[in-house]
Amino acid sequence: MLRILGRATSINVRKVLWTCAELNLPYEREDWGTGFRSTASAEFLALNPNAMVPVIVDGDFVLWESNAICTYLAGQDPRNALLPTSPRERARVEQWMGWQATELNNAWRYVFMARVRNSPSHTDEAAIALSAAQWNHCMSILDQQLQGTGAFVAGERFSLADIVLGLSVNRWYLTPMQRPELPAVAAYYERLGERSGFLLHGRNGEP
C-alpha cells in the first residue's frame, strides 16, 4: 500500500492526494508536519533530510518533492491519463509544473504568509504589496495561456499541470488581497470545480 506522509491541509500534500484521486490509487496517509508528528524527528529525516512534507513510501522506494511525486505516480498509469507520452506534450505539462514551483510560488509567498498565516516575520507593507503585484502578474500570464487553450493549462486535455496550478488558483482566490478580473482563470476555476478530486483536495476551503 502506498504511504503518503504529510498533513492533509498542506497544499503540497493535497497535490499528491488529488493526483491519487484522479488515478484511483489507494493509499494510507499519515499526519506529519505542523500540529502533528515532527518532521524534524530522526525517523522523518531519514526519509527526507529537508524535513518537509509530503514524502511517499512505495514499497522500498522513498520519494520527496510534491511535483516529482505526482510525476512518478502519473507515470505508472497505463492510461497516461495525466502525463502524455509524446515528448512535446509531456514537456509542455512539465514546463507549467516547473513554472508553478518557481515563478508562481516565489511570487505569492510573502503576501500569503502575511495575510493568511499572519506571520510576525511578514509585516512589511511594501513587501506585501510587491508580492501581491508579482502574484497578480503571474496569474495574468496564466490567464493568457488559458485564453489560448480554451480549456486546461497545457492544452485541451486535463493533466498534472492542472493539479499543481489548480491548487495555486484556489490559494489566489482565498487570500485576502486585491485581485484583477481574469475571466479565463475564473472559467478555469469553475471547470476544475467539476472534478471530484478538486472538490475534495483543492476547492475545499483550504487556501
Wavefront OBJ file of the C-alpha trace (Angstrom):
o trace
v 0.000 0.000 0.000
v 1.302 3.439 -0.938
v 2.027 5.570 2.144
v 1.731 9.352 1.993
v 3.355 11.232 4.842
v 2.029 14.723 5.485
v -0.879 16.656 6.956
v -3.920 16.898 4.702
v -4.049 20.716 4.916
v -0.651 21.158 3.248
v -1.011 22.435 -0.323
v 1.813 20.161 -1.452
v 0.284 17.103 0.195
v -3.018 17.994 -1.459
v -1.324 17.842 -4.877
v -0.490 14.218 -4.198
v -3.929 13.400 -2.790
v -5.671 14.940 -5.801
v -3.360 13.001 -8.138
v -4.269 9.784 -6.356
v -7.962 10.645 -6.668
v -7.624 11.186 -10.429
v -5.756 7.882 -10.815
v -7.965 5.920 -8.383
v -4.877 4.973 -6.390
v -5.399 3.541 -2.897
v -3.127 4.889 -0.178
v -2.642 5.327 3.541
v -1.927 8.850 4.744
v -0.031 9.635 7.942
v -0.173 13.004 9.698
v 3.236 14.666 9.798
v 4.083 18.352 9.997
v 2.673 21.361 11.835
v 0.423 20.213 14.678
v 1.293 16.544 14.206
v 4.391 14.362 14.322
v 7.533 16.402 13.873
v 9.323 16.330 10.550
v 12.499 17.160 12.491
v 12.478 13.715 14.079
v 15.186 11.233 13.177
v 12.551 8.908 11.737
v 11.328 11.510 9.259
v 14.742 12.979 8.432
v 15.862 9.511 7.395
v 13.211 9.734 4.672
v 13.596 13.422 3.756
v 16.595 15.375 5.066
v 14.789 18.610 4.171
v 12.186 17.928 6.902
v 9.354 18.811 4.517
v 6.107 17.092 3.547
v 4.996 15.264 1.509
v 7.018 12.089 1.360
v 5.783 8.862 -0.185
v 6.887 5.351 0.623
v 6.041 2.884 -2.150
v 7.405 -0.472 -1.065
v 11.136 0.100 -0.689
v 11.041 3.328 -2.738
v 11.039 6.685 -0.939
v 10.419 9.976 -2.753
v 10.021 13.631 -1.715
v 9.188 16.873 -3.579
v 5.487 17.069 -4.458
v 5.825 17.632 -8.211
v 8.253 14.720 -8.522
v 5.862 12.528 -6.531
v 2.931 13.448 -8.776
v 5.019 12.756 -11.890
v 6.107 9.396 -10.507
v 2.556 8.319 -9.710
v 1.144 9.525 -13.033
v 3.979 7.857 -14.939
v 2.852 4.439 -13.725
v -0.674 4.881 -15.103
v -1.111 2.707 -18.232
v -3.830 5.058 -19.480
v -1.441 8.052 -19.443
v -4.393 9.999 -18.069
v -2.369 12.820 -16.538
v 1.017 12.710 -18.235
v 1.287 12.484 -22.044
v 3.774 10.110 -23.663
v 4.561 12.442 -26.547
v 7.846 14.231 -25.692
v 6.489 17.625 -26.737
v 3.172 17.284 -24.947
v 4.872 15.966 -21.810
v 7.410 18.796 -21.895
v 4.563 21.325 -22.031
v 2.983 19.802 -18.927
v 6.321 19.775 -17.104
v 7.035 23.350 -18.222
v 3.960 24.646 -16.409
v 4.639 22.453 -13.380
v 8.127 23.922 -13.184
v 6.750 27.449 -13.567
v 4.372 26.845 -10.687
v 7.172 25.613 -8.446
v 9.482 28.532 -9.208
v 7.975 31.734 -10.575
v 4.474 31.427 -9.131
v 5.437 30.092 -5.693
v 8.083 32.759 -5.235
v 5.565 35.465 -6.143
v 2.874 34.600 -3.594
v 4.995 33.546 -0.638
v 5.288 36.867 1.243
v 1.714 38.101 0.891
v 0.322 34.657 1.712
v 2.411 34.401 4.870
v 1.260 37.892 5.870
v -2.442 37.723 5.018
v -3.274 34.048 5.639
v -0.669 32.761 8.061
v -0.439 36.078 9.963
v 3.289 35.543 10.275
v 5.031 38.069 12.546
v 8.031 37.865 10.218
v 5.991 39.090 7.236
v 4.648 42.519 8.222
v 6.467 44.819 5.784
v 3.634 46.524 3.889
v 5.860 47.382 0.915
v 6.945 43.751 0.634
v 3.324 42.615 0.936
v 2.255 44.958 -1.865
v 5.154 43.844 -4.072
v 4.369 40.175 -3.515
v 0.681 40.718 -4.328
v 1.603 42.594 -7.524
v 4.002 39.840 -8.594
v 1.393 37.195 -7.844
v -1.241 39.009 -9.864
v 1.246 39.376 -12.728
v 1.860 35.632 -12.747
v -1.869 34.990 -12.705
v -2.263 37.266 -15.730
v 0.291 35.079 -17.546
v -1.807 32.042 -16.649
v -4.919 33.852 -17.866
v -3.290 34.487 -21.257
v -2.352 30.817 -21.541
v -5.888 29.708 -20.702
v -7.325 32.131 -23.234
v -5.202 30.375 -25.835
v -6.098 26.807 -24.900
v -9.726 27.477 -24.019
v -9.624 24.538 -21.642
v -6.683 23.464 -19.497
v -3.197 24.768 -18.866
v -1.234 22.577 -21.270
v -3.969 22.214 -23.889
v -7.376 20.615 -24.364
v -6.617 17.749 -22.009
v -6.564 17.827 -18.197
v -3.083 16.996 -16.915
v -0.762 17.126 -13.914
v -0.157 20.787 -14.701
v -3.779 21.477 -13.782
v -3.397 19.761 -10.422
v -0.451 21.868 -9.295
v -1.837 25.077 -10.803
v -5.423 24.432 -9.782
v -4.363 24.451 -6.149
v -2.447 27.674 -6.742
v -5.531 29.285 -8.289
v -7.568 28.219 -5.263
v -4.994 29.844 -2.978
v -5.096 33.049 -5.049
v -8.864 33.320 -4.692
v -8.837 32.617 -0.956
v -6.051 35.021 0.024
v -7.476 38.374 1.187
v -5.931 40.900 -1.207
v -6.847 42.897 -4.289
v -7.069 40.850 -7.486
v -7.672 41.807 -11.104
v -10.560 40.355 -13.059
v -9.152 37.422 -15.039
v -12.027 35.839 -16.983
v -10.119 32.840 -18.324
v -8.821 31.976 -14.861
v -12.333 32.322 -13.429
v -13.771 29.992 -16.083
v -10.927 27.550 -15.472
v -11.605 27.572 -11.738
v -15.234 26.632 -12.375
v -14.153 23.948 -14.849
v -11.895 22.392 -12.243
v -14.796 22.522 -9.792
v -16.488 19.815 -11.864
v -13.818 17.324 -10.777
v -14.473 15.430 -7.542
v -10.768 15.263 -6.698
v -10.502 19.043 -6.787
v -13.542 19.458 -4.569
v -12.039 17.052 -2.034
v -8.462 18.258 -2.012
v -8.470 21.659 -3.717
v -11.596 23.723 -3.527
v -12.347 22.529 -0.026
v -11.962 25.731 1.965
v -8.194 25.400 2.462
v -6.017 28.101 0.847
l 1 2 3 4 5 6 7 8 9 10 11 12 13 14 15 16 17 18 19 20 21 22 23 24 25 26 27 28 29 30 31 32 33 34 35 36 37 38 39 40 41 42 43 44 45 46 47 48 49 50 51 52 53 54 55 56 57 58 59 60 61 62 63 64 65 66 67 68 69 70 71 72 73 74 75 76 77 78 79 80 81 82 83 84 85 86 87 88 89 90 91 92 93 94 95 96 97 98 99 100 101 102 103 104 105 106 107 108 109 110 111 112 113 114 115 116 117 118 119 120 121 122 123 124 125 126 127 128 129 130 131 132 133 134 135 136 137 138 139 140 141 142 143 144 145 146 147 148 149 150 151 152 153 154 155 156 157 158 159 160 161 162 163 164 165 166 167 168 169 170 171 172 173 174 175 176 177 178 179 180 181 182 183 184 185 186 187 188 189 190 191 192 193 194 195 196 197 198 199 200 201 202 203 204 205 206 207
